[in-house]
Amino acid sequence: MWEEQAVAALSSTPKLIHHPVVGDLDLQCDVVLSPATGHRLIIFRSRVGSDAIDKLGLLSVLGQQTFD
């Protein structure tokens, strides 16, 4: 496949998502498309220079808590 270069262009756009616990998340949304199958891989990542990485880390910890 690599030699055929059957690779779709990467689409990327900034997104601002509000989370009720940590507030605004300044993210980059990347979409990779497989032309052969029509499948899409959507990746949200923190934007460079934002505090989203810290907020996502906090959500990771909070998401593992159990309440009795």
PDB file of N, H, CA, C and O in Angstrom:
ATOM      1  N   MET A   1       0.819  -1.193   0.000  1.00  0.00           N
ATOM      2  CA  MET A   1       0.000   0.000   0.000  1.00  0.00           C
ATOM      3  C   MET A   1       0.862   1.256   0.000  1.00  0.00           C
ATOM      4  O   MET A   1       0.528   2.253  -0.640  1.00  0.00           O
ATOM      5  N   TRP A   2       1.971   1.194   0.723  1.00  0.00           N
ATOM      6  H   TRP A   2       2.243   0.384   1.243  1.00  0.00           H
ATOM      7  CA  TRP A   2       2.817   2.385   0.822  1.00  0.00           C
ATOM      8  C   TRP A   2       3.338   2.786  -0.551  1.00  0.00           C
ATOM      9  O   TRP A   2       3.347   3.968  -0.895  1.00  0.00           O
ATOM     10  N   GLU A   3       3.772   1.800  -1.338  1.00  0.00           N
ATOM     11  H   GLU A   3       3.764   0.840  -1.059  1.00  0.00           H
ATOM     12  CA  GLU A   3       4.296   2.091  -2.666  1.00  0.00           C
ATOM     13  C   GLU A   3       3.220   2.680  -3.582  1.00  0.00           C
ATOM     14  O   GLU A   3       3.518   3.496  -4.454  1.00  0.00           O
ATOM     15  N   GLU A   4       1.966   2.259  -3.375  1.00  0.00           N
ATOM     16  H   GLU A   4       1.725   1.596  -2.666  1.00  0.00           H
ATOM     17  CA  GLU A   4       0.862   2.781  -4.172  1.00  0.00           C
ATOM     18  C   GLU A   4       0.486   4.201  -3.762  1.00  0.00           C
ATOM     19  O   GLU A   4      -0.181   4.911  -4.514  1.00  0.00           O
ATOM     20  N   GLN A   5       0.909   4.610  -2.583  1.00  0.00           N
ATOM     21  H   GLN A   5       1.451   4.033  -1.972  1.00  0.00           H
ATOM     22  CA  GLN A   5       0.610   5.924  -2.014  1.00  0.00           C
ATOM     23  C   GLN A   5      -0.890   6.192  -1.990  1.00  0.00           C
ATOM     24  O   GLN A   5      -1.345   7.291  -2.306  1.00  0.00           O
ATOM     25  N   ALA A   6      -1.645   5.175  -1.610  1.00  0.00           N
ATOM     26  H   ALA A   6      -1.275   4.282  -1.353  1.00  0.00           H
ATOM     27  CA  ALA A   6      -3.096   5.311  -1.494  1.00  0.00           C
ATOM     28  C   ALA A   6      -3.435   5.862  -0.117  1.00  0.00           C
ATOM     29  O   ALA A   6      -4.092   5.205   0.691  1.00  0.00           O
ATOM     30  N   VAL A   7      -2.978   7.068   0.128  1.00  0.00           N
ATOM     31  H   VAL A   7      -2.444   7.602  -0.528  1.00  0.00           H
ATOM     32  CA  VAL A   7      -3.157   7.701   1.432  1.00  0.00           C
ATOM     33  C   VAL A   7      -3.942   8.993   1.249  1.00  0.00           C
ATOM     34  O   VAL A   7      -3.589   9.832   0.421  1.00  0.00           O
ATOM     35  N   ALA A   8      -5.001   9.144   2.023  1.00  0.00           N
ATOM     36  H   ALA A   8      -5.288   8.462   2.696  1.00  0.00           H
ATOM     37  CA  ALA A   8      -5.796  10.367   1.950  1.00  0.00           C
ATOM     38  C   ALA A   8      -5.128  11.460   2.769  1.00  0.00           C
ATOM     39  O   ALA A   8      -4.412  11.186   3.733  1.00  0.00           O
ATOM     40  N   ALA A   9      -5.367  12.665   2.381  1.00  0.00           N
ATOM     41  H   ALA A   9      -5.949  12.887   1.599  1.00  0.00           H
ATOM     42  CA  ALA A   9      -4.813  13.801   3.120  1.00  0.00           C
ATOM     43  C   ALA A   9      -5.412  13.869   4.517  1.00  0.00           C
ATOM     44  O   ALA A   9      -6.572  13.519   4.735  1.00  0.00           O
ATOM     45  N   LEU A  10      -4.608  14.318   5.439  1.00  0.00           N
ATOM     46  H   LEU A  10      -3.665  14.602   5.262  1.00  0.00           H
ATOM     47  CA  LEU A  10      -5.041  14.497   6.813  1.00  0.00           C
ATOM     48  C   LEU A  10      -5.831  15.794   6.908  1.00  0.00           C
ATOM     49  O   LEU A  10      -5.407  16.831   6.399  1.00  0.00           O
ATOM     50  N   SER A  11      -6.966  15.725   7.554  1.00  0.00           N
ATOM     51  H   SER A  11      -7.310  14.883   7.967  1.00  0.00           H
ATOM     52  CA  SER A  11      -7.767  16.912   7.810  1.00  0.00           C
ATOM     53  C   SER A  11      -7.592  17.262   9.281  1.00  0.00           C
ATOM     54  O   SER A  11      -7.716  16.391  10.143  1.00  0.00           O
ATOM     55  N   SER A  12      -7.307  18.516   9.575  1.00  0.00           N
ATOM     56  H   SER A  12      -7.206  19.223   8.875  1.00  0.00           H
ATOM     57  CA  SER A  12      -7.069  18.919  10.950  1.00  0.00           C
ATOM     58  C   SER A  12      -7.688  20.290  11.200  1.00  0.00           C
ATOM     59  O   SER A  12      -7.574  21.202  10.381  1.00  0.00           O
ATOM     60  N   THR A  13      -8.343  20.413  12.350  1.00  0.00           N
ATOM     61  H   THR A  13      -8.435  19.672  13.015  1.00  0.00           H
ATOM     62  CA  THR A  13      -8.980  21.686  12.691  1.00  0.00           C
ATOM     63  C   THR A  13      -9.002  21.856  14.204  1.00  0.00           C
ATOM     64  O   THR A  13      -9.131  20.870  14.930  1.00  0.00           O
ATOM     65  N   PRO A  14      -8.879  23.088  14.694  1.00  0.00           N
ATOM     66  CA  PRO A  14      -8.982  23.311  16.140  1.00  0.00           C
ATOM     67  C   PRO A  14     -10.428  23.192  16.612  1.00  0.00           C
ATOM     68  O   PRO A  14     -11.361  23.547  15.893  1.00  0.00           O
ATOM     69  N   LYS A  15     -10.595  22.689  17.826  1.00  0.00           N
ATOM     70  H   LYS A  15      -9.836  22.400  18.410  1.00  0.00           H
ATOM     71  CA  LYS A  15     -11.929  22.569  18.428  1.00  0.00           C
ATOM     72  C   LYS A  15     -11.853  23.051  19.872  1.00  0.00           C
ATOM     73  O   LYS A  15     -10.878  22.781  20.573  1.00  0.00           O
ATOM     74  N   LEU A  16     -12.863  23.749  20.302  1.00  0.00           N
ATOM     75  H   LEU A  16     -13.655  23.969  19.732  1.00  0.00           H
ATOM     76  CA  LEU A  16     -12.985  24.166  21.695  1.00  0.00           C
ATOM     77  C   LEU A  16     -14.208  23.443  22.255  1.00  0.00           C
ATOM     78  O   LEU A  16     -15.339  23.700  21.844  1.00  0.00           O
ATOM     79  N   ILE A  17     -13.962  22.534  23.201  1.00  0.00           N
ATOM     80  H   ILE A  17     -13.043  22.325  23.535  1.00  0.00           H
ATOM     81  CA  ILE A  17     -15.029  21.723  23.773  1.00  0.00           C
ATOM     82  C   ILE A  17     -15.163  22.066  25.248  1.00  0.00           C
ATOM     83  O   ILE A  17     -14.167  22.106  25.971  1.00  0.00           O
ATOM     84  N   HIS A  18     -16.377  22.312  25.693  1.00  0.00           N
ATOM     85  H   HIS A  18     -17.186  22.280  25.106  1.00  0.00           H
ATOM     86  CA  HIS A  18     -16.607  22.630  27.101  1.00  0.00           C
ATOM     87  C   HIS A  18     -16.958  21.367  27.865  1.00  0.00           C
ATOM     88  O   HIS A  18     -17.892  20.651  27.503  1.00  0.00           O
ATOM     89  N   HIS A  19     -16.204  21.097  28.926  1.00  0.00           N
ATOM     90  H   HIS A  19     -15.446  21.679  29.220  1.00  0.00           H
ATOM     91  CA  HIS A  19     -16.476  19.957  29.803  1.00  0.00           C
ATOM     92  C   HIS A  19     -16.999  20.506  31.124  1.00  0.00           C
ATOM     93  O   HIS A  19     -16.443  21.476  31.639  1.00  0.00           O
ATOM     94  N   PRO A  20     -18.062  19.910  31.695  1.00  0.00           N
ATOM     95  CA  PRO A  20     -18.675  20.466  32.904  1.00  0.00           C
ATOM     96  C   PRO A  20     -17.778  20.448  34.139  1.00  0.00           C
ATOM     97  O   PRO A  20     -18.023  21.204  35.079  1.00  0.00           O
ATOM     98  N   VAL A  21     -16.757  19.612  34.159  1.00  0.00           N
ATOM     99  H   VAL A  21     -16.558  18.998  33.396  1.00  0.00           H
ATOM    100  CA  VAL A  21     -15.885  19.539  35.341  1.00  0.00           C
ATOM    101  C   VAL A  21     -14.622  20.387  35.180  1.00  0.00           C
ATOM    102  O   VAL A  21     -14.272  21.145  36.085  1.00  0.00           O
ATOM    103  N   VAL A  22     -13.940  20.270  34.046  1.00  0.00           N
ATOM    104  H   VAL A  22     -14.224  19.654  33.312  1.00  0.00           H
ATOM    105  CA  VAL A  22     -12.649  20.946  33.869  1.00  0.00           C
ATOM    106  C   VAL A  22     -12.730  22.215  33.032  1.00  0.00           C
ATOM    107  O   VAL A  22     -11.734  22.924  32.889  1.00  0.00           O
ATOM    108  N   GLY A  23     -13.890  22.508  32.484  1.00  0.00           N
ATOM    109  H   GLY A  23     -14.699  21.932  32.600  1.00  0.00           H
ATOM    110  CA  GLY A  23     -14.034  23.734  31.688  1.00  0.00           C
ATOM    111  C   GLY A  23     -13.672  23.515  30.230  1.00  0.00           C
ATOM    112  O   GLY A  23     -13.841  22.419  29.695  1.00  0.00           O
ATOM    113  N   ASP A  24     -13.176  24.562  29.594  1.00  0.00           N
ATOM    114  H   ASP A  24     -13.039  25.453  30.029  1.00  0.00           H
ATOM    115  CA  ASP A  24     -12.883  24.517  28.160  1.00  0.00           C
ATOM    116  C   ASP A  24     -11.629  23.704  27.867  1.00  0.00           C
ATOM    117  O   ASP A  24     -10.603  23.843  28.534  1.00  0.00           O
ATOM    118  N   LEU A  25     -11.741  22.844  26.843  1.00  0.00           N
ATOM    119  H   LEU A  25     -12.575  22.731  26.302  1.00  0.00           H
ATOM    120  CA  LEU A  25     -10.615  22.056  26.359  1.00  0.00           C
ATOM    121  C   LEU A  25     -10.263  22.559  24.964  1.00  0.00           C
ATOM    122  O   LEU A  25     -11.064  22.456  24.035  1.00  0.00           O
ATOM    123  N   ASP A  26      -9.060  23.102  24.828  1.00  0.00           N
ATOM    124  H   ASP A  26      -8.409  23.186  25.583  1.00  0.00           H
ATOM    125  CA  ASP A  26      -8.576  23.612  23.552  1.00  0.00           C
ATOM    126  C   ASP A  26      -7.869  22.459  22.844  1.00  0.00           C
ATOM    127  O   ASP A  26      -6.733  22.121  23.177  1.00  0.00           O
ATOM    128  N   LEU A  27      -8.550  21.853  21.861  1.00  0.00           N
ATOM    129  H   LEU A  27      -9.473  22.127  21.591  1.00  0.00           H
ATOM    130  CA  LEU A  27      -8.068  20.625  21.238  1.00  0.00           C
ATOM    131  C   LEU A  27      -7.833  20.794  19.749  1.00  0.00           C
ATOM    132  O   LEU A  27      -8.364  21.706  19.115  1.00  0.00           O
ATOM    133  N   GLN A  28      -7.028  19.897  19.208  1.00  0.00           N
ATOM    134  H   GLN A  28      -6.597  19.156  19.723  1.00  0.00           H
ATOM    135  CA  GLN A  28      -6.840  19.774  17.767  1.00  0.00           C
ATOM    136  C   GLN A  28      -7.547  18.496  17.353  1.00  0.00           C
ATOM    137  O   GLN A  28      -7.329  17.445  17.955  1.00  0.00           O
ATOM    138  N   CYS A  29      -8.383  18.573  16.346  1.00  0.00           N
ATOM    139  H   CYS A  29      -8.561  19.427  15.858  1.00  0.00           H
ATOM    140  CA  CYS A  29      -9.129  17.408  15.863  1.00  0.00           C
ATOM    141  C   CYS A  29      -8.539  16.992  14.521  1.00  0.00           C
ATOM    142  O   CYS A  29      -8.607  17.738  13.544  1.00  0.00           O
ATOM    143  N   ASP A  30      -7.957  15.795  14.483  1.00  0.00           N
ATOM    144  H   ASP A  30      -7.901  15.189  15.277  1.00  0.00           H
ATOM    145  CA  ASP A  30      -7.371  15.253  13.262  1.00  0.00           C
ATOM    146  C   ASP A  30      -8.258  14.129  12.748  1.00  0.00           C
ATOM    147  O   ASP A  30      -8.708  13.283  13.520  1.00  0.00           O
ATOM    148  N   VAL A  31      -8.506  14.122  11.452  1.00  0.00           N
ATOM    149  H   VAL A  31      -8.140  14.809  10.824  1.00  0.00           H
ATOM    150  CA  VAL A  31      -9.312  13.069  10.830  1.00  0.00           C
ATOM    151  C   VAL A  31      -8.481  12.429   9.729  1.00  0.00           C
ATOM    152  O   VAL A  31      -8.003  13.105   8.818  1.00  0.00           O
ATOM    153  N   VAL A  32      -8.314  11.108   9.828  1.00  0.00           N
ATOM    154  H   VAL A  32      -8.702  10.559  10.569  1.00  0.00           H
ATOM    155  CA  VAL A  32      -7.607  10.340   8.806  1.00  0.00           C
ATOM    156  C   VAL A  32      -8.649   9.455   8.128  1.00  0.00           C
ATOM    157  O   VAL A  32      -9.392   8.736   8.796  1.00  0.00           O
ATOM    158  N   LEU A  33      -8.699   9.510   6.810  1.00  0.00           N
ATOM    159  H   LEU A  33      -8.096  10.094   6.267  1.00  0.00           H
ATOM    160  CA  LEU A  33      -9.707   8.784   6.034  1.00  0.00           C
ATOM    161  C   LEU A  33      -9.070   7.649   5.253  1.00  0.00           C
ATOM    162  O   LEU A  33      -8.028   7.825   4.620  1.00  0.00           O
ATOM    163  N   SER A  34      -9.697   6.489   5.301  1.00  0.00           N
ATOM    164  H   SER A  34     -10.543   6.346   5.815  1.00  0.00           H
ATOM    165  CA  SER A  34      -9.284   5.351   4.471  1.00  0.00           C
ATOM    166  C   SER A  34     -10.177   5.330   3.238  1.00  0.00           C
ATOM    167  O   SER A  34     -11.348   4.964   3.337  1.00  0.00           O
ATOM    168  N   PRO A  35      -9.650   5.714   2.080  1.00  0.00           N
ATOM    169  CA  PRO A  35     -10.477   5.729   0.880  1.00  0.00           C
ATOM    170  C   PRO A  35     -11.007   4.341   0.511  1.00  0.00           C
ATOM    171  O   PRO A  35     -12.098   4.222  -0.047  1.00  0.00           O
ATOM    172  N   ALA A  36     -10.252   3.310   0.817  1.00  0.00           N
ATOM    173  H   ALA A  36      -9.366   3.406   1.271  1.00  0.00           H
ATOM    174  CA  ALA A  36     -10.652   1.950   0.442  1.00  0.00           C
ATOM    175  C   ALA A  36     -11.896   1.488   1.194  1.00  0.00           C
ATOM    176  O   ALA A  36     -12.745   0.796   0.631  1.00  0.00           O
ATOM    177  N   THR A  37     -12.005   1.870   2.466  1.00  0.00           N
ATOM    178  H   THR A  37     -11.315   2.432   2.923  1.00  0.00           H
ATOM    179  CA  THR A  37     -13.121   1.385   3.287  1.00  0.00           C
ATOM    180  C   THR A  37     -14.120   2.470   3.657  1.00  0.00           C
ATOM    181  O   THR A  37     -15.254   2.175   4.037  1.00  0.00           O
ATOM    182  N   GLY A  38     -13.698   3.730   3.545  1.00  0.00           N
ATOM    183  H   GLY A  38     -12.777   3.969   3.237  1.00  0.00           H
ATOM    184  CA  GLY A  38     -14.553   4.824   3.981  1.00  0.00           C
ATOM    185  C   GLY A  38     -14.496   5.057   5.487  1.00  0.00           C
ATOM    186  O   GLY A  38     -15.181   5.937   6.009  1.00  0.00           O
ATOM    187  N   HIS A  39     -13.683   4.273   6.180  1.00  0.00           N
ATOM    188  H   HIS A  39     -13.127   3.558   5.756  1.00  0.00           H
ATOM    189  CA  HIS A  39     -13.540   4.453   7.627  1.00  0.00           C
ATOM    190  C   HIS A  39     -12.774   5.723   7.936  1.00  0.00           C
ATOM    191  O   HIS A  39     -11.904   6.152   7.177  1.00  0.00           O
ATOM    192  N   ARG A  40     -13.120   6.313   9.068  1.00  0.00           N
ATOM    193  H   ARG A  40     -13.826   5.965   9.685  1.00  0.00           H
ATOM    194  CA  ARG A  40     -12.425   7.515   9.537  1.00  0.00           C
ATOM    195  C   ARG A  40     -11.874   7.267  10.924  1.00  0.00           C
ATOM    196  O   ARG A  40     -12.532   6.652  11.764  1.00  0.00           O
ATOM    197  N   LEU A  41     -10.674   7.742  11.161  1.00  0.00           N
ATOM    198  H   LEU A  41     -10.140   8.242  10.479  1.00  0.00           H
ATOM    199  CA  LEU A  41     -10.071   7.725  12.485  1.00  0.00           C
ATOM    200  C   LEU A  41     -10.048   9.173  12.947  1.00  0.00           C
ATOM    201  O   LEU A  41      -9.425  10.025  12.313  1.00  0.00           O
ATOM    202  N   ILE A  42     -10.729   9.450  14.057  1.00  0.00           N
ATOM    203  H   ILE A  42     -11.235   8.758  14.572  1.00  0.00           H
ATOM    204  CA  ILE A  42     -10.803  10.814  14.580  1.00  0.00           C
ATOM    205  C   ILE A  42      -9.994  10.870  15.865  1.00  0.00           C
ATOM    206  O   ILE A  42     -10.226  10.095  16.792  1.00  0.00           O
ATOM    207  N   ILE A  43      -9.053  11.785  15.911  1.00  0.00           N
ATOM    208  H   ILE A  43      -8.865  12.415  15.158  1.00  0.00           H
ATOM    209  CA  ILE A  43      -8.141  11.913  17.041  1.00  0.00           C
ATOM    210  C   ILE A  43      -8.268  13.324  17.612  1.00  0.00           C
ATOM    211  O   ILE A  43      -8.127  14.313  16.893  1.00  0.00           O
ATOM    212  N   PHE A  44      -8.535  13.399  18.899  1.00  0.00           N
ATOM    213  H   PHE A  44      -8.650  12.596  19.483  1.00  0.00           H
ATOM    214  CA  PHE A  44      -8.525  14.680  19.591  1.00  0.00           C
ATOM    215  C   PHE A  44      -7.260  14.738  20.434  1.00  0.00           C
ATOM    216  O   PHE A  44      -6.973  13.813  21.194  1.00  0.00           O
ATOM    217  N   ARG A  45      -6.505  15.820  20.302  1.00  0.00           N
ATOM    218  H   ARG A  45      -6.737  16.571  19.685  1.00  0.00           H
ATOM    219  CA  ARG A  45      -5.275  15.997  21.079  1.00  0.00           C
ATOM    220  C   ARG A  45      -5.185  17.441  21.548  1.00  0.00           C
ATOM    221  O   ARG A  45      -5.783  18.341  20.957  1.00  0.00           O
ATOM    222  N   SER A  46      -4.437  17.642  22.608  1.00  0.00           N
ATOM    223  H   SER A  46      -3.951  16.911  23.087  1.00  0.00           H
ATOM    224  CA  SER A  46      -4.324  19.004  23.130  1.00  0.00           C
ATOM    225  C   SER A  46      -3.548  19.865  22.139  1.00  0.00           C
ATOM    226  O   SER A  46      -2.596  19.414  21.501  1.00  0.00           O
ATOM    227  N   ARG A  47      -3.979  21.104  22.034  1.00  0.00           N
ATOM    228  H   ARG A  47      -4.752  21.470  22.552  1.00  0.00           H
ATOM    229  CA  ARG A  47      -3.265  22.041  21.154  1.00  0.00           C
ATOM    230  C   ARG A  47      -2.011  22.533  21.854  1.00  0.00           C
ATOM    231  O   ARG A  47      -1.991  22.718  23.071  1.00  0.00           O
ATOM    232  N   VAL A  48      -0.975  22.739  21.072  1.00  0.00           N
ATOM    233  H   VAL A  48      -0.992  22.589  20.083  1.00  0.00           H
ATOM    234  CA  VAL A  48       0.297  23.227  21.611  1.00  0.00           C
ATOM    235  C   VAL A  48       0.076  24.557  22.322  1.00  0.00           C
ATOM    236  O   VAL A  48      -0.553  25.467  21.782  1.00  0.00           O
ATOM    237  N   GLY A  49       0.601  24.656  23.537  1.00  0.00           N
ATOM    238  H   GLY A  49       1.112  23.917  23.976  1.00  0.00           H
ATOM    239  CA  GLY A  49       0.495  25.894  24.297  1.00  0.00           C
ATOM    240  C   GLY A  49      -0.755  26.010  25.143  1.00  0.00           C
ATOM    241  O   GLY A  49      -0.893  26.964  25.909  1.00  0.00           O
ATOM    242  N   SER A  50      -1.678  25.051  25.022  1.00  0.00           N
ATOM    243  H   SER A  50      -1.566  24.276  24.400  1.00  0.00           H
ATOM    244  CA  SER A  50      -2.898  25.119  25.826  1.00  0.00           C
ATOM    245  C   SER A  50      -2.717  24.301  27.107  1.00  0.00           C
ATOM    246  O   SER A  50      -1.747  23.558  27.256  1.00  0.00           O
ATOM    247  N   ASP A  51      -3.661  24.454  28.016  1.00  0.00           N
ATOM    248  H   ASP A  51      -4.449  25.059  27.896  1.00  0.00           H
ATOM    249  CA  ASP A  51      -3.624  23.676  29.259  1.00  0.00           C
ATOM    250  C   ASP A  51      -4.468  22.406  29.151  1.00  0.00           C
ATOM    251  O   ASP A  51      -4.743  21.759  30.161  1.00  0.00           O
ATOM    252  N   ALA A  52      -4.873  22.051  27.949  1.00  0.00           N
ATOM    253  H   ALA A  52      -4.649  22.576  27.128  1.00  0.00           H
ATOM    254  CA  ALA A  52      -5.746  20.890  27.752  1.00  0.00           C
ATOM    255  C   ALA A  52      -5.086  19.587  28.196  1.00  0.00           C
ATOM    256  O   ALA A  52      -5.774  18.686  28.677  1.00  0.00           O
ATOM    257  N   ILE A  53      -3.772  19.471  28.045  1.00  0.00           N
ATOM    258  H   ILE A  53      -3.214  20.203  27.655  1.00  0.00           H
ATOM    259  CA  ILE A  53      -3.094  18.237  28.443  1.00  0.00           C
ATOM    260  C   ILE A  53      -3.256  17.991  29.944  1.00  0.00           C
ATOM    261  O   ILE A  53      -3.453  16.853  30.368  1.00  0.00           O
ATOM    262  N   ASP A  54      -3.173  19.044  30.741  1.00  0.00           N
ATOM    263  H   ASP A  54      -3.013  19.969  30.396  1.00  0.00           H
ATOM    264  CA  ASP A  54      -3.350  18.913  32.192  1.00  0.00           C
ATOM    265  C   ASP A  54      -4.798  18.559  32.526  1.00  0.00           C
ATOM    266  O   ASP A  54      -5.054  17.726  33.396  1.00  0.00           O
ATOM    267  N   LYS A  55      -5.729  19.186  31.844  1.00  0.00           N
ATOM    268  H   LYS A  55      -5.521  19.863  31.138  1.00  0.00           H
ATOM    269  CA  LYS A  55      -7.153  18.911  32.092  1.00  0.00           C
ATOM    270  C   LYS A  55      -7.524  17.489  31.679  1.00  0.00           C
ATOM    271  O   LYS A  55      -8.312  16.832  32.360  1.00  0.00           O
ATOM    272  N   LEU A  56      -6.965  17.013  30.572  1.00  0.00           N
ATOM    273  H   LEU A  56      -6.325  17.547  30.020  1.00  0.00           H
ATOM    274  CA  LEU A  56      -7.230  15.639  30.146  1.00  0.00           C
ATOM    275  C   LEU A  56      -6.634  14.644  31.139  1.00  0.00           C
ATOM    276  O   LEU A  56      -7.223  13.595  31.401  1.00  0.00           O
ATOM    277  N   GLY A  57      -5.467  14.971  31.690  1.00  0.00           N
ATOM    278  H   GLY A  57      -4.988  15.822  31.477  1.00  0.00           H
ATOM    279  CA  GLY A  57      -4.866  14.125  32.720  1.00  0.00           C
ATOM    280  C   GLY A  57      -5.739  14.057  33.956  1.00  0.00           C
ATOM    281  O   GLY A  57      -5.906  12.986  34.538  1.00  0.00           O
ATOM    282  N   LEU A  58      -6.299  15.189  34.365  1.00  0.00           N
ATOM    283  H   LEU A  58      -6.163  16.059  33.892  1.00  0.00           H
ATOM    284  CA  LEU A  58      -7.203  15.226  35.512  1.00  0.00           C
ATOM    285  C   LEU A  58      -8.446  14.374  35.241  1.00  0.00           C
ATOM    286  O   LEU A  58      -8.889  13.629  36.116  1.00  0.00           O
ATOM    287  N   LEU A  59      -9.003  14.479  34.050  1.00  0.00           N
ATOM    288  H   LEU A  59      -8.644  15.083  33.339  1.00  0.00           H
ATOM    289  CA  LEU A  59     -10.171  13.673  33.705  1.00  0.00           C
ATOM    290  C   LEU A  59      -9.845  12.182  33.713  1.00  0.00           C
ATOM    291  O   LEU A  59     -10.691  11.359  34.061  1.00  0.00           O
ATOM    292  N   SER A  60      -8.634  11.843  33.334  1.00  0.00           N
ATOM    293  H   SER A  60      -7.946  12.512  33.051  1.00  0.00           H
ATOM    294  CA  SER A  60      -8.216  10.450  33.367  1.00  0.00           C
ATOM    295  C   SER A  60      -8.219   9.905  34.788  1.00  0.00           C
ATOM    296  O   SER A  60      -8.634   8.771  35.028  1.00  0.00           O
ATOM    297  N   VAL A  61      -7.756  10.719  35.722  1.00  0.00           N
ATOM    298  H   VAL A  61      -7.420  11.640  35.527  1.00  0.00           H
ATOM    299  CA  VAL A  61      -7.755  10.308  37.135  1.00  0.00           C
ATOM    300  C   VAL A  61      -9.176  10.250  37.673  1.00  0.00           C
ATOM    301  O   VAL A  61      -9.558   9.279  38.327  1.00  0.00           O
ATOM    302  N   LEU A  62      -9.951  11.278  37.401  1.00  0.00           N
ATOM    303  H   LEU A  62      -9.641  12.067  36.870  1.00  0.00           H
ATOM    304  CA  LEU A  62     -11.329  11.316  37.887  1.00  0.00           C
ATOM    305  C   LEU A  62     -12.154  10.160  37.332  1.00  0.00           C
ATOM    306  O   LEU A  62     -13.027   9.636  38.024  1.00  0.00           O
ATOM    307  N   GLY A  63     -11.894   9.767  36.122  1.00  0.00           N
ATOM    308  H   GLY A  63     -11.185  10.193  35.560  1.00  0.00           H
ATOM    309  CA  GLY A  63     -12.647   8.689  35.490  1.00  0.00           C
ATOM    310  C   GLY A  63     -12.382   7.314  36.092  1.00  0.00           C
ATOM    311  O   GLY A  63     -13.138   6.372  35.853  1.00  0.00           O
ATOM    312  N   GLN A  64     -11.309   7.199  36.870  1.00  0.00           N
ATOM    313  H   GLN A  64     -10.695   7.964  37.064  1.00  0.00           H
ATOM    314  CA  GLN A  64     -10.972   5.915  37.485  1.00  0.00           C
ATOM    315  C   GLN A  64     -11.443   5.803  38.915  1.00  0.00           C
ATOM    316  O   GLN A  64     -11.270   4.757  39.542  1.00  0.00           O
ATOM    317  N   GLN A  65     -12.036   6.861  39.447  1.00  0.00           N
ATOM    318  H   GLN A  65     -12.177   7.710  38.938  1.00  0.00           H
ATOM    319  CA  GLN A  65     -12.516   6.838  40.835  1.00  0.00           C
ATOM    320  C   GLN A  65     -13.782   6.017  40.937  1.00  0.00           C
ATOM    321  O   GLN A  65     -14.610   5.999  40.027  1.00  0.00           O
ATOM    322  N   THR A  66     -13.917   5.338  42.063  1.00  0.00           N
ATOM    323  H   THR A  66     -13.245   5.352  42.803  1.00  0.00           H
ATOM    324  CA  THR A  66     -15.151   4.607  42.359  1.00  0.00           C
ATOM    325  C   THR A  66     -15.790   5.226  43.583  1.00  0.00           C
ATOM    326  O   THR A  66     -15.094   5.679  44.492  1.00  0.00           O
ATOM    327  N   PHE A  67     -17.088   5.245  43.610  1.00  0.00           N
ATOM    328  H   PHE A  67     -17.653   4.876  42.871  1.00  0.00           H
ATOM    329  CA  PHE A  67     -17.827   5.834  44.711  1.00  0.00           C
ATOM    330  C   PHE A  67     -18.684   4.755  45.342  1.00  0.00           C
ATOM    331  O   PHE A  67     -19.433   4.056  44.658  1.00  0.00           O
ATOM    332  N   ASP A  68     -18.565   4.629  46.657  1.00  0.00           N
ATOM    333  H   ASP A  68     -17.957   5.197  47.212  1.00  0.00           H
ATOM    334  CA  ASP A  68     -19.358   3.620  47.380  1.00  0.00           C
ATOM    335  C   ASP A  68     -20.562   4.218  48.031  1.00  0.00           C
ATOM    336  O   ASP A  68     -21.332   3.508  48.676  1.00  0.00           O
TER     337      ASP A  68
END
